[in-house]
Amino acid sequence: MSNLIENIHYYINEEGLFVFSAQYHLEKGYCCGNGCLHCPYHYENVPEPKKTELLKEREQSNC
């Protein structure tokens, strides 16, 4: 992906950091294993125990 579009592929959070969107990750096509906030792949390549921690955090935030 060479042409990233703000508010589609990423946004800038309150701390001034770039955050990739789920759309960006879907277009990329795989989980990179870094534990990205909007990972649509259920953190499949994130090593344990971090993967379980992230999935629990996501579940709690969706309640």
C-alpha positions in Angstrom: 0.0 0.0 0.0 1.6 3.2 -1.1 -1.2 5.8 -0.8 -2.6 5.9 2.7 -5.6 8.0 3.3 -6.2 9.6 6.7 -9.4 8.5 8.4 -9.6 5.5 6.1 -6.3 3.7 6.6 -5.1 5.5 9.7 -5.9 8.3 12.2 -3.7 10.3 14.6 -4.6 9.8 18.2 -4.6 12.3 21.1 -0.9 11.6 21.7 0.0 12.4 18.1 0.6 8.8 17.1 -0.5 7.2 13.9 -3.0 4.4 14.5 -3.8 2.0 11.6 -7.4 1.2 11.0 -9.0 -2.2 10.5 -9.4 -1.3 6.8 -5.6 -0.8 6.5 -5.0 -4.3 8.1 -7.6 -5.9 5.9 -6.0 -4.5 2.8 -2.6 -5.6 4.1 -4.0 -9.1 4.3 -2.5 -10.6 7.5 -1.8 -10.1 11.2 1.7 -8.7 11.6 2.0 -10.0 15.2 2.5 -6.6 16.8 -0.8 -6.5 18.7 -2.3 -3.6 16.7 -5.3 -1.9 18.3 -7.6 -2.5 15.3 -6.4 -5.9 14.2 -9.2 -7.7 12.4 -7.4 -11.1 12.6 -7.9 -11.7 16.3 -4.2 -11.3 16.9 -3.4 -14.7 15.2 0.3 -14.0 15.0 0.8 -12.4 18.3 2.8 -14.6 20.7 1.3 -15.8 24.0 0.7 -14.6 26.6 0.2 -11.2 24.9 -2.4 -12.6 22.5 -4.7 -13.7 25.4 -4.2 -10.4 27.2 -5.2 -8.4 24.0 -8.2 -10.6 23.3 -9.4 -10.2 27.0 -9.0 -6.4 26.7 -10.9 -6.3 23.5 -13.7 -8.4 24.9 -14.0 -6.2 28.0 -14.1 -3.0 25.9 -16.9 -4.3 23.8 -19.2 -5.0 26.8 
